[in-house]
Amino acid sequence: MSSFSLQANIDYTIKEWMWGCSVIADQQTYFYSFFAYMSYNFSSTNIRGNPKAINRLLYNQIPATDIRRNLWIVSTTGPTIPIIPSTHTRKAYMNVKFKAVSESDSRGDHCWMRAAEMYLIEAEALSRMGGQDAAAAALLFALVSPRNPSYVLSTSTGAALTNQILLYRRIELWGEGFRFLDLKRLNMAVDRTGSNHT
């Protein structure tokens, strides 16, 4: 993981993608595309009225020096908001992680697997094995440091390290369809207490 691009989730040419596809113009997806539901710019009723937003409690755990903080718009006013079409609802903490081709074209490259997921799977597995904390921390460092130049190698061990890996898993894979399955896999409840979600 020598570099990171904020386009890592929308462009199949990014080297971090392991498996994905590019939806070409003559294969228009209209309103049944992932980007017709998750993008910030396609003009579907769902996106215009219900932009997808990160839980502010999770957002607040992203370090200020982490480039991924730029994948969400915290305020509904300010210099970055013009990228949202004027017909769309503005919502605090809304995502700009997923971008459709345009307001009238819901196409976007579909990622089925990327290297970041593999790093996180291996790091979590190592942290749960016992005696492999250093290897797990090294994998987490390899993933996070290109995204956050201020990140330092974790000295956490055991459950604390596992929890740190799970936190970065939530940040890295936000909106990509992993959270619900992770909650089921780990037998954890959804907790929106004190968040910006009703």
N, C-alpha and C positions, 0 to 999 in steps of 0.2 A: 504494500500500500504506500507507494512513494508519493502519490499526489491525490488530491481530491478536488472534484468539480461539483459545484452546486447543480450541474446538469446531470449528475450521476443517475438520477431517477427518471429521466425523460429521453435520453439519447442512447440508442443501441450501439453507437460507435465508441462509447466510453469503454476503456479497457477493463474497467472493474466488472462489467457485465460478463457473466459466464454463459447465460442462456436467455434469449429474448427474441423479439421480432420487431420489424418495422412494418407498420400498417401503411400501405401505399395508397395513393389518392383514389385509384379506381376500386378500392375496397373500403369505401366510406363506412363509418360505424354509426353515424348519426347519434341517436339518444341511448343506445345500448352499449356504449363504450365505457371503460373504466374512467376515462377522462371526461365523459359527460356527467359523471357523478363526483369525481374527486378534483378535477382541475379548478383553477380559480378564474379562468377566463372564458370558457365555453358558455354560450347563451342557452342553457337549459333552465327550465323552471327551478329545478333543484338547486343548481349552482347560484342562479340569480338571487334566490330567496334564502338559501341555507348554505352559505360557504362553510367548508370544513375547517375546523379550528382545533388547535392543540390545547390540551388541558393546561391552563396557565401554571398550575403547580408543577407540572413536568417541565414546561418551558423555563420556569424560574430556576430549575436545577441545571440548565445548560450553562456552562461557564461563559462569561462575557467575551472571552477570547476565542470561542468556538465558532467557526464559520457557519455552522448549521443553524445558528440563531437567525440567520438571514432567510431561512426558509419559511418564516412566519412574519406577519405584520402585526405588531403588538398594538399599535394605535390605529384608529380609523381615520386619523388625519395625519398630515405630514408629507414630506417629500416623496416617499415611496408609494403612496396610495394611488397616484395616477395610473399605475400599471393595471389596476382593476377597472374593467369597463364601467362607464358611468351609470349604466342600467342595473348594475349589480349591487346587492346589499353589502355594506361594509360591516365587518364583525371583528372585534378585538381578538387577536391571536389567530386570525385566519391564515391558511396556508397559501404560499406561492411556490410550493415544492413541485406541484404537478401542473404542467401547462399544456393545454391542447394547442393544435396548430393555430386556431383562431376562434373568434366568437361563433363563427358559423361552421367550423370544421372540428369535430370532436376527436379526430385522430391523435394518436400519440404512440410512441414506441412502448411496447409492453415488455417489462422485465420479469422474467420468471425466476431467475437466480443470479445473485451477484456475489462477489467475493466477500463483501462485508458480512453477509449472512453466515458464510462458512467460518470466518474468523470468530464470530460470536458463538456459534455452535461449539466449536472446538474449545474456546476459552471457557465457556460454561461447563462443558464436560470435564475439562481438566480441573476446574475449581471444585467440582463435586467429588472427584476421585480421591482426594486426600493426598498430600505429599507432592502435589503438582502446582502449587500456588505460584511459584516463580514462572513456570511455563505459561500459565493462564494469564498472569499479569503482563508478560512479554507480548502475548498475542493481542491483548487489549491495548497495550501501548502502540503496537504496530497499526492498529485500526484507528485509534483516536488521535495520535500525534499529528498526522497530516491534516486533520480537521481542526485541531487546536494546538498550535505551536507551543503554548504554555503548559500543555499537559505533561505531567511527570509520571514516571513509572510508579504504579501503585505498590504500596508496601502492605496493603490489606491482605488478610488471610481468611480462610474458611468461609463462613456465611457472609461476612462483610465484603469479601472479594466477589463472591457470587452475586450479591445484591448490587454491587457496582457494575458488574457485567450486565445484569438484567436492566439496570437503569440505562446504560449505553445502548442496549438492544432496543429499548423503547424509543430512544432519541433517534437512532440511526434508521430504524425500520418503520418510523411513524407513517401511518396511512397506507402501508404496503400489505396489510392483511394478516399481520402476525399476532397482534396483541390479544385478540379474543382466544385464539388457539393457545397462546402462552398461558393465559389465565386458566383455561381448562386443564392444560398439561400440568400446571403447578398447583392446581386446586386452590386458586386465589379468587377472591370476590372482586367485582367491580366496585370501586370506591370513588365517587365523585364529590365527596364532602369538601366544601370550601373551594370548589373549582368554578370555572366560568361556564360549565355545562349543566343544564337542568335535567 
